[in-house]
Amino acid sequence: MNSIKPLPLPRYRWPGGVRTGVWFLLVALFCLPFADLDVSSLDPWREIGRMLQGVISPQLMDPALVIEALLATLAFAFAGVALAVICGFLLALMFQNLIVRAVCALIRSIHELFWALIFLQFFGLHPLTGLLAIAVPYCGIFARMYAEIFDQVETQPEKALPVGSGFLSALLYTRLPQAWPHLVSYTSYRLECGIRSSAILGFVGLPTLGYYLESSFSQGYYSEVAGLMILFYLLIATKKLWLRRWTLPLFLLGSPFFMGSGMPIIWGNVGRFFSQDIIPSPLRSDDASLRSLADWVGTIVMDQALPGVWNTLLLSQIALVVTGLFALLFFPLINRYCFGTVGRLPGHIFLVIARSTPEYLLAYILLQLLGPSMLPAVIALAIHNGALIGYLTGRNSNEIQLRPDAPERRTDRYFYELLPRSYPAFLSFMLYRWEVIMRETAILGILGIQTIGFFVDSAIQEIRFDVALLLILIAAMMNILVDLLARRIQLHP
Amino acid sequence: MSLLAIQSDALGYGDQRVLGPVSLDIRAGEHLILLGKSGCGKSTLLNHIYSENRSECALIPQGLGLVECLSVFHNVYMGRLPRYTVLHNIRNLIRPAQARVAEVQPLLERLGLADKCFSLVADLSGGQQQRVAVARALFQDAPVLLADEPVSALDGPEADRVMSLLGQNFSTAVITLHDVDRALRYGQRIIAIQNGELVLDQPSGRLTASALNEFY
């Protein structure tokens, strides 16, 4: 007889990454009761039905107009991204500098639509507005990502160079060639984002795709909307065909000619914007005092910034978790251990369409269908970002080598092999995306959801640019904080 | 009595032929050792046997095939995934079932992993990871063991302990080894592979270490 008492069984604790995920889930659940998630439109199904009818009978409006819109969309994207690449590259080289870092963090934390709203006030509907709205935030993004890529390059070759080789020669001979493939692939990905951003700029009046989408949509011409969207998907899906090494200079040189002429810049407006409009109103009067400024800031913070920030946080935390759940649900659709080559095709098509549709556009459509609440915004953010992260995670999971005796049942295989092996990459994609989701959430306020963008938009309509700028800066601070927090979690999960 | 009959044409990857035609009977109760230099086709033969007889075999592959970001317990439990419902498996992933832990823990104790039950495999040493793969095969409780260098990362006494544990728990086994002495100690039948051909197939009682060394 064995008389030794068995040791007590050990206790299981979730690994760090799982605990991080569960914390996010709990925060989102806590946010849920405070969020307005009602369907407020009277008869959403009728409108959905009409829209589906449009989708199955797509129609093209005046072809000349459509081609013009597509070319303008591409022109703003190419010119804006090109300008951002040049400035971003130079800034990346001095990224050790704290001021450069701070400036880049600030300009990339302000959404391109906010930039467009700012530039609209003094350049008006001039092509420069669209160009800079893309170039400025993208420049900050490129600077950071390029600097990160340069940091990951081998330093041995540079150290082995003879003394006195010079900064530029050293860069050209060691760091740049090593970083080149990564720089190119990231820039190409960003160009795709630039095309989406450019399309969205149409919503504030620039002559890109969004302009025509909004006008067709608001008149209920769903067939036209479907036609435009299909063209847009084709444009993005065929990118590899028309964007070649030799076509790139063509696009870059041609882009200034297709941005439309817009309205002439009134330079007096530019001067007034900086000298008067954005100066806080209490400082403009003759009896300006610190006290009146403090009162002014206090009122804006209490009445607009706090509710805006609160709603932005609620919405983005819920959207982030739904995004994560969608991504984990979507990624097996394109995994080679779950489906065969043919079986993966529908998944690929769905993910391409969902991630090519800008969340702003999705939210715009869903808001018309479901009425103004946070629900359409959550769905829009989760579909777009969930598809993107699902695609990235799925691509990552296809590199897994399963052992010959891996579990045979698909669900077992998903939960015991694919999910745990893909989870670390998934989590880091999510942390990267957190700040983007927060930025997008803020901007969706322009569509009527009471996130901070709602208050920015109202302030601009009341021609109170000082208030708008203060709110934009508060939104930017929020994004910077989230970005810092995400990186901390990334380092110590 | 023949338990597994292996009949195959040439084996290899793509155009590259690794192993010539093979005809092999594995009898129940037999411990068979495959000997040969690295790259001679041992692993190819073993994987072929596995792919033809999945349901009867427990496999310890050369790369171990552990999920490093899961705990030792979950990796060992994977040996019995098909026995339970999918729902039970998901539940056990989130919260290990006490009954399953109680089944796995004694196995870990015998392999010197008693305190590692809920450690992540990524945090273990190479030798410990190899023993986790051994535990997974033992837990599966299949009639036949197919093991590819199951003790390559273990030191002498530890390797012998694991080999005898495998010997006791599996009545039938095909194991690849590169250590001639150990092959003679644990195998009842020894097959040597050279240049993609089976060049020797003898009961181990008739062989000596010096005779086998010529295959290296």
Interface residues (C-beta under 8 A of the other chain):
Chain A: L7 L9 P10 R11 Y12 R13 P15 G17 Q401 L402 R403 P404 D405 A406 P407 E408 R409 T411 D412 F415 Y416 E417 P420 R421 Y423 P424
Chain B: N47 Y50 S51 R54 C57 A58 L59 P61 G63 L64 G65 V67 C69 L70 S71 F73 H74 M78 L81 P82 V86 N89 I90 L93 R95 P96 Q98 V101 A102 Q105 A114 D115 C117 F118 L120
